[in-house]
Amino acid sequence: MRYVVFNQKGGVGKSTITCNLAAISAAQGRRTLVVDLDPQGNSTRYLLGDGADEAPAGVADFFEQQLKFSVRTPALQDFVSATPFDDLDVMASSPALDEMHGKLESRYKIYKLRDALAELGQDYAQIWIDTPPALNFYTRSALIAAQACLIPFDCDDFSRRALYALLENVQEIQADHNKELVVAGIIVNQFQARARLPQQLVQELVAEGLPVLQPYLGASVKVKESHQLARPLIQMATSHGLTQDFIALHALITRPPAPKPARKNARAAAG
């Protein structure tokens, strides 16, 4: 299954959510891949620590290969790096993604990531895609490649206003490029349970029928500590409340869909 964590707004926790959900999948014994499409490389740094400074082959090298177009192409696993954590790999980001953005868009390479991740999906039970804070070639590629979209929401009025346009953009990708894509849910991040405004904003989203997931993720210094140590929460503080909330969210997001009720034969029903 391929999941994309997407929001055009920066600072909403995309990398933190991507890496922690992926790390839970790996900790549960599923071979898992994180694809870091953000040139800032926060997911890459989170999972590789100082190893990110060694500039491992990754997403930029993959896209560079698509621009060269050679009959003899490297294996996709050549663009994947192992992390220090069992069953968890990363397709690392690079600042070079910024430089090749225009070339990729002009040469219409928008489906290349989808094809690559469909092939890698034979080796990985789950693939989690982190995206830059913009609706550009990379985020569109991710939405076309994914099967489920998760939207972080950070409980302020600007985020709420932007949410509607964001959902329309996802629906446009669904209609034009990826009918398989579903919005798996809105993840409430940095939630302050004792503050009135966050409660009001979330309640309004729920009242509108939007797919708001529970539990909500609260603010915690543990997250900053895990960033500094380059260790996802499941590896650093398994029993912490926020870690348990991530585990509950992961279970909710990845549970199999409920079977649809059998449709009765019209003639049998009439008889």
BADREN-857171 format. One record per residue: residue number from 1; residue in three letters; x, y, z of N, C-alpha, C in turn. Coordinates in steps of 0.1 Angstrom, whole numbers. Example, Ala and Ser with C-alpha at 12.3 -4.5 7.8 and 13.67 -1.06 7.14 Angstrom:
R_1_ALA_132_-57_78_123_-45_78_132_-33_78
R_2_SER_128_-22_71_137_-11_71_129_0_79
END
This chain:
R_1_MET_8_-12_0_0_0_0_9_12_0
R_2_ARG_5_22_-8_13_35_-9_5_46_-3
R_3_TYR_11_53_6_5_65_13_13_77_10
R_4_VAL_6_88_8_13_101_7_8_110_18
R_5_VAL_17_117_24_14_127_34_15_141_27
R_6_PHE_4_148_26_4_160_17_-3_172_24
R_7_ASN_4_183_23_-2_196_26_6_207_20
R_8_GLN_0_216_13_7_227_7_13_237_17
R_9_LYS_9_237_29_14_245_40_26_239_46
R_10_GLY_36_247_49_48_242_56_46_242_71
R_11_GLY_54_234_78_54_234_93_42_227_99
R_12_VAL_36_218_92_24_211_97_28_197_102
R_13_GLY_40_193_101_44_180_106_44_169_96
R_14_LYS_45_172_83_45_161_73_56_151_75
R_15_SER_68_156_77_80_146_78_79_138_91
R_16_THR_75_145_102_73_138_115_62_127_114
R_17_ILE_51_130_108_40_120_106_45_109_97
R_18_THR_51_112_86_55_102_76_65_92_83
R_19_CYS_75_97_89_85_89_95_80_80_106
R_20_ASN_72_86_115_68_79_126_58_68_122
R_21_LEU_49_70_113_40_60_108_47_49_101
R_22_ALA_57_53_93_65_43_86_73_34_96
R_23_ALA_79_41_106_87_33_116_78_24_124
R_24_ILE_66_27_126_57_18_133_54_5_124
R_25_SER_52_8_112_50_-3_102_62_-13_103
R_26_ALA_74_-7_102_86_-15_102_88_-22_115
R_27_ALA_85_-16_126_86_-22_140_77_-34_141
R_28_GLN_66_-34_134_56_-44_134_60_-56_124
R_29_GLY_71_-55_118_76_-65_110_73_-64_95
R_30_ARG_68_-53_91_65_-51_76_77_-44_70
R_31_ARG_81_-49_59_92_-42_52_86_-29_46
R_32_THR_93_-17_49_87_-4_47_97_5_41
R_33_LEU_92_14_32_100_23_25_94_37_27
R_34_VAL_103_47_30_100_61_30_106_68_17
R_35_VAL_98_75_10_102_83_-2_102_97_2
R_36_ASP_113_104_2_114_118_6_115_127_-6
R_37_LEU_104_133_-10_104_142_-22_106_157_-18
R_38_ASP_108_160_-6_111_174_-2_125_177_-3
R_39_PRO_129_187_-11_144_191_-12_150_194_1
R_40_GLN_142_198_11_148_201_25_153_188_31
R_41_GLY_148_177_28_153_164_33_151_161_47
R_42_ASN_140_166_53_138_164_68_136_149_71
R_43_SER_128_142_63_126_128_65_139_120_64
R_44_THR_147_124_54_160_117_52_169_119_64
R_45_ARG_170_131_69_178_134_81_172_127_93
R_46_TYR_159_126_95_153_120_106_156_105_107
R_47_LEU_157_99_95_159_84_95_174_80_93
R_48_LEU_182_89_87_196_85_85_205_92_95
R_49_GLY_201_103_101_210_110_110_221_116_103
R_50_ASP_233_115_108_245_120_101_248_113_88
R_51_GLY_242_101_86_244_94_74_238_102_62
R_52_ALA_229_111_65_223_119_54_234_128_48
R_53_ASP_245_131_55_255_140_50_264_133_39
R_54_GLU_263_120_39_271_112_29_264_112_15
R_55_ALA_253_120_14_246_121_1_244_108_-6
R_56_PRO_236_99_0_233_86_-6_225_88_-19
R_57_ALA_226_78_-28_217_78_-40_203_78_-35
R_58_GLY_194_85_-43_181_86_-38_171_91_-49
R_59_VAL_162_99_-45_151_104_-54_157_112_-66
R_60_ALA_166_121_-63_172_130_-73_179_122_-84
R_61_ASP_186_111_-79_193_102_-89_183_95_-97
R_62_PHE_172_91_-91_162_84_-98_156_93_-109
R_63_PHE_153_105_-106_147_114_-116_157_118_-126
R_64_GLU_170_120_-122_180_123_-132_181_112_-142
R_65_GLN_180_99_-138_180_88_-147_168_89_-157
R_66_GLN_157_93_-152_145_95_-161_148_105_-172
R_67_LEU_155_116_-169_159_126_-179_169_121_-189
R_68_LYS_178_112_-185_188_107_-194_182_97_-204
R_69_PHE_173_89_-199_166_78_-206_177_69_-213
R_70_SER_180_59_-206_189_49_-212_182_35_-212
R_71_VAL_185_27_-222_179_14_-223_183_6_-211
R_72_ARG_196_7_-207_201_0_-195_200_9_-183
R_73_THR_190_7_-175_188_16_-164_191_8_-151
R_74_PRO_196_15_-141_199_9_-128_187_3_-122
R_75_ALA_189_-7_-113_178_-13_-106_173_-3_-96
R_76_LEU_160_-3_-94_154_7_-85_159_6_-71
R_77_GLN_163_-5_-66_169_-7_-53_182_1_-52
R_78_ASP_189_4_-63_201_12_-63_199_26_-57
R_79_PHE_186_31_-58_183_44_-53_177_44_-38
R_80_VAL_178_32_-32_172_30_-19_184_28_-9
R_81_SER_183_34_3_193_33_14_186_26_26
R_82_ALA_194_17_32_189_11_45_191_22_56
R_83_THR_181_22_65_182_30_78_188_21_89
R_84_PRO_191_27_100_196_19_112_185_10_118
R_85_PHE_173_11_113_162_4_119_157_-8_110
R_86_ASP_155_-19_116_151_-31_108_139_-29_100
R_87_ASP_139_-34_88_128_-34_78_124_-20_74
R_88_LEU_132_-10_76_129_4_72_140_10_63
R_89_ASP_136_13_51_145_19_41_140_33_37
R_90_VAL_149_40_30_145_54_26_151_56_12
R_91_MET_143_63_4_147_68_-9_150_83_-6
R_92_ALA_163_86_-4_167_99_2_164_111_-7
R_93_SER_162_122_-1_161_135_-8_174_141_-11
R_94_SER_174_152_-18_186_160_-22_182_174_-26
R_95_PRO_190_184_-23_187_197_-28_187_198_-43
R_96_ALA_193_188_-50_193_188_-64_179_187_-70
R_97_LEU_169_183_-62_155_182_-67_150_195_-72
R_98_ASP_155_206_-65_151_220_-69_155_223_-83
R_99_GLU_167_219_-86_174_222_-99_167_215_-111
R_100_MET_162_203_-109_157_195_-120_142_196_-121
R_101_HIS_135_204_-112_121_204_-112_115_209_-126
R_102_GLY_121_220_-132_116_225_-144_117_215_-156
R_103_LYS_129_208_-156_131_199_-167_122_187_-166
R_104_LEU_119_182_-154_110_171_-153_96_174_-157
R_105_GLU_92_187_-154_78_191_-157_77_193_-172
R_106_SER_87_199_-178_86_202_-192_86_190_-201
R_107_ARG_93_179_-196_94_167_-203_83_156_-199
R_108_TYR_74_161_-191_62_153_-187_66_139_-181
R_109_LYS_74_140_-171_78_127_-164_69_124_-152
R_110_ILE_57_129_-152_48_129_-141_44_115_-136
R_111_TYR_45_105_-145_41_92_-141_52_83_-137
R_112_LYS_65_87_-138_76_79_-136_77_74_-121
R_113_LEU_73_83_-112_74_78_-98_63_67_-95
R_114_ARG_51_69_-101_41_59_-100_45_45_-104
R_115_ASP_52_45_-116_56_32_-122_67_26_-113
R_116_ALA_76_35_-108_87_29_-100_82_24_-86
R_117_LEU_73_31_-80_68_27_-67_59_14_-68
R_118_ALA_52_13_-80_44_1_-82_53_-11_-83
R_119_GLU_65_-9_-89_74_-20_-90_81_-23_-76
R_120_LEU_85_-12_-69_90_-14_-56_80_-20_-46
R_121_GLY_67_-18_-48_57_-24_-40_57_-39_-39
R_122_GLN_64_-45_-49_65_-60_-48_75_-64_-37
R_123_ASP_84_-54_-32_93_-57_-22_90_-51_-8
R_124_TYR_80_-41_-8_77_-35_4_62_-36_7
R_125_ALA_59_-39_19_44_-40_23_38_-26_24
R_126_GLN_46_-16_28_40_-2_28_51_7_23
R_127_ILE_46_18_16_55_28_11_48_42_16
R_128_TRP_56_50_22_51_63_28_59_74_21
R_129_ILE_52_84_15_58_94_7_56_108_14
R_130_ASP_68_114_17_68_128_22_69_138_11
R_131_THR_62_149_12_61_158_1_65_172_5
R_132_PRO_70_181_-5_73_194_-2_61_203_1
R_133_PRO_62_214_7_50_223_10_47_232_-2
R_134_ALA_42_225_-13_38_232_-25_31_222_-34
R_135_LEU_22_227_-42_16_219_-52_24_220_-65
R_136_ASN_34_211_-66_43_212_-78_45_198_-84
R_137_PHE_55_197_-93_57_184_-100_58_173_-90
R_138_TYR_66_175_-79_68_164_-70_56_160_-62
R_139_THR_48_169_-57_36_166_-50_26_159_-59
R_140_ARG_25_164_-72_15_158_-81_20_144_-84
R_141_SER_33_142_-86_38_128_-89_35_119_-77
R_142_ALA_36_124_-65_33_116_-53_18_113_-52
R_143_LEU_9_122_-55_-5_120_-55_-9_110_-66
R_144_ILE_-2_110_-77_-5_101_-88_0_87_-84
R_145_ALA_11_87_-77_17_74_-73_10_67_-62
R_146_ALA_3_74_-53_-2_69_-41_-16_63_-42
R_147_GLN_-19_55_-32_-33_49_-32_-41_56_-21
R_148_ALA_-35_62_-11_-42_69_0_-34_82_4
R_149_CYS_-42_92_7_-36_105_10_-40_109_24
R_150_LEU_-30_113_32_-32_118_46_-28_132_46
R_151_ILE_-37_140_53_-35_155_53_-33_160_67
R_152_PRO_-21_164_71_-19_170_84_-26_183_86
R_153_PHE_-31_186_97_-39_198_100_-34_203_114
R_154_ASP_-29_216_114_-23_221_126_-31_231_134
R_155_CYS_-44_230_133_-53_237_142_-52_253_143
R_156_ASP_-51_259_131_-53_273_131_-62_277_119
R_157_ASP_-67_289_119_-77_293_110_-71_294_95
R_158_PHE_-58_297_94_-52_297_81_-52_283_75
R_159_SER_-49_273_83_-49_259_79_-62_255_75
R_160_ARG_-72_259_82_-86_255_79_-90_261_65
R_161_ARG_-87_273_63_-91_279_50_-84_273_39
R_162_ALA_-71_269_41_-64_263_30_-68_249_28
R_163_LEU_-74_242_37_-78_228_36_-88_226_25
R_164_TYR_-97_235_23_-107_233_12_-101_233_-1
R_165_ALA_-92_242_-4_-85_243_-17_-76_230_-18
R_166_LEU_-70_226_-8_-62_214_-8_-70_201_-12
R_167_LEU_-82_200_-6_-90_189_-9_-95_189_-24
R_168_GLU_-97_201_-29_-101_203_-43_-90_198_-52
R_169_ASN_-77_202_-48_-66_198_-56_-64_182_-57
R_170_VAL_-67_176_-45_-66_161_-45_-77_155_-53
R_171_GLN_-89_161_-53_-100_156_-61_-97_158_-76
R_172_GLU_-90_169_-79_-87_170_-94_-77_160_-98
R_173_ILE_-67_156_-90_-58_146_-93_-65_132_-94
R_174_GLN_-75_130_-85_-83_118_-86_-90_117_-99
R_175_ALA_-96_128_-103_-105_128_-115_-96_127_-128
R_176_ASP_-85_133_-128_-77_134_-141_-66_123_-142
R_177_HIS_-61_118_-131_-49_110_-131_-49_97_-123
R_178_ASN_-57_97_-112_-55_85_-103_-69_82_-96
R_179_LYS_-77_75_-103_-90_72_-97_-89_63_-85
R_180_GLU_-78_56_-83_-76_48_-71_-73_55_-58
R_181_LEU_-69_68_-60_-65_76_-48_-77_79_-39
R_182_VAL_-76_77_-26_-86_81_-16_-80_90_-6
R_183_VAL_-88_98_0_-84_106_12_-86_97_24
R_184_ALA_-75_92_29_-76_83_41_-79_90_54
R_185_GLY_-77_103_54_-81_111_66_-72_123_69
R_186_ILE_-77_132_77_-71_144_82_-65_141_96
R_187_ILE_-52_143_97_-45_140_110_-43_154_117
R_188_VAL_-49_155_128_-48_167_136_-35_167_144
R_189_ASN_-27_177_142_-13_177_148_-12_189_157
R_190_GLN_-3_188_167_0_199_176_-13_203_183
R_191_PHE_-22_193_187_-35_196_193_-33_200_207
R_192_GLN_-39_211_211_-39_215_225_-53_213_231
R_193_ALA_-55_202_239_-68_198_243_-75_208_252
R_194_ARG_-67_216_259_-72_226_269_-75_240_263
R_195_ALA_-71_242_251_-74_255_244_-87_254_236
R_196_ARG_-94_265_236_-107_266_230_-106_265_215
R_197_LEU_-97_273_209_-97_274_194_-94_261_187
R_198_PRO_-84_253_191_-82_240_185_-94_231_185
R_199_GLN_-101_231_197_-113_223_199_-124_227_189
R_200_GLN_-126_240_188_-136_246_180_-134_243_165
R_201_LEU_-121_245_161_-118_242_147_-120_228_143
R_202_VAL_-115_219_152_-117_204_149_-131_200_149
R_203_GLN_-139_205_158_-153_202_159_-160_206_146
R_204_GLU_-156_218_141_-163_223_129_-159_214_117
R_205_LEU_-147_209_116_-143_200_105_-152_187_106
R_206_VAL_-153_182_118_-161_170_120_-175_172_116
R_207_ALA_-181_183_121_-195_186_118_-197_187_103
R_208_GLU_-187_191_95_-188_192_80_-187_179_74
R_209_GLY_-185_168_81_-184_155_76_-170_152_70
R_210_LEU_-160_160_73_-146_157_68_-140_145_76
R_211_PRO_-132_137_70_-126_125_76_-115_128_86
R_212_VAL_-119_134_97_-109_137_108_-106_124_116
R_213_LEU_-93_121_117_-89_109_124_-87_111_138
R_214_GLN_-89_101_146_-86_101_161_-77_89_164
R_215_PRO_-68_91_174_-66_102_183_-59_114_176
R_216_TYR_-61_126_182_-54_138_177_-40_137_183
R_217_LEU_-30_142_176_-16_142_180_-13_155_188
R_218_GLY_-10_154_200_-7_166_209_8_170_207
R_219_ALA_10_182_212_24_188_211_32_181_222
R_220_SER_45_178_219_54_172_229_68_175_226
R_221_VAL_76_177_236_90_180_234_97_167_230
R_222_LYS_91_155_232_96_142_228_99_142_213
R_223_VAL_90_149_205_92_149_191_105_156_187
R_224_LYS_107_167_193_120_175_190_132_166_195
R_225_GLU_131_159_206_142_151_210_144_139_200
R_226_SER_133_134_195_135_123_185_141_128_172
R_227_HIS_138_141_168_144_147_157_159_148_159
R_228_GLN_163_153_171_177_155_174_185_142_174
R_229_LEU_179_132_179_185_119_180_184_110_168
R_230_ALA_176_115_158_173_107_146_168_94_149
R_231_ARG_158_93_158_152_81_162_137_83_163
R_232_PRO_129_77_154_114_78_155_110_74_169
R_233_LEU_98_79_173_93_77_186_92_62_190
R_234_ILE_88_54_181_86_39_184_99_33_188
R_235_GLN_110_39_183_124_34_186_130_41_199
R_236_MET_124_52_203_130_60_213_122_60_226
R_237_ALA_109_60_225_100_61_237_87_54_234
R_238_THR_88_40_234_77_32_230_64_34_238
R_239_SER_66_36_251_55_37_260_49_51_262
R_240_HIS_56_61_256_51_75_257_37_76_251
R_241_GLY_29_85_256_15_87_252_14_91_237
R_242_LEU_23_99_232_23_103_218_26_92_209
R_243_THR_36_83_213_39_71_206_27_62_205
R_244_GLN_20_61_216_8_52_216_-3_58_207
R_245_ASP_-4_71_206_-14_78_197_-10_75_182
R_246_PHE_3_75_179_8_72_166_4_58_162
R_247_ILE_6_49_172_3_35_169_-12_33_167
R_248_ALA_-20_40_174_-34_39_172_-38_44_159
R_249_LEU_-32_56_155_-35_61_142_-31_52_130
R_250_HIS_-19_46_132_-14_37_122_-24_25_120
R_251_ALA_-29_20_131_-38_9_130_-51_13_123
R_252_LEU_-55_25_126_-68_30_119_-65_32_104
R_253_ILE_-54_38_101_-51_41_87_-49_29_78
R_254_THR_-43_19_84_-39_7_76_-48_-5_77
R_255_ARG_-59_-3_85_-68_-15_86_-75_-18_73
R_256_PRO_-77_-30_70_-84_-34_57_-98_-28_56
R_257_PRO_-102_-24_45_-116_-18_44_-126_-29_47
R_258_ALA_-137_-24_53_-148_-33_56_-154_-39_43
R_259_PRO_-157_-52_43_-163_-58_31_-176_-52_28
R_260_LYS_-179_-50_15_-191_-45_11_-202_-56_12
R_261_PRO_-214_-52_16_-225_-62_17_-228_-68_3
R_262_ALA_-231_-81_3_-234_-88_-9_-247_-82_-15
R_263_ARG_-246_-81_-28_-258_-76_-35_-267_-87_-39
R_264_LYS_-279_-86_-35_-289_-97_-38_-292_-98_-53
R_265_ASN_-294_-110_-58_-298_-111_-72_-313_-106_-73
R_266_ALA_-315_-97_-82_-328_-91_-83_-339_-101_-85
R_267_ARG_-337_-111_-93_-348_-121_-95_-351_-129_-83
R_268_ALA_-339_-133_-76_-341_-141_-63_-349_-133_-53
R_269_ALA_-345_-120_-52_-352_-111_-43_-367_-110_-46
R_270_ALA_-370_-109_-59_-384_-108_-63_-392_-121_-60
R_271_GLY_-385_-132_-61_-392_-145_-59_-394_-147_-44
END
